[in-house]
Amino acid sequence: MHHAYQSQTLPADAGFELRFQSLFHQGRAMAFPCDAEGHVDLDALSERARENYLYARAVVGREYAVPAVCHSQR
């Protein structure tokens, strides 16, 4: 897993998302825009999205699977 605390500028249509799949609820996941390497621009996230991202990272292996870089579904 990439730890992406550095600020990066990502185009709005970067086309990738970092997806945390729930370990207990099939079809439930959290996804955040990222670059092809999985770097998330924390400064570009809303406060709530940033909190959700940090939470999902903190509970990998307990509530969410190791995140995967996927093509954006948006």
Secondary structure, DSSP 4 states (H G I P E B T S, - for coil): -----S-----TT--EEEEEEBSSSTT-EEEEEE-TT----GGGS-HHHHHHHHHHHHTBTTTBPPPEEEE---
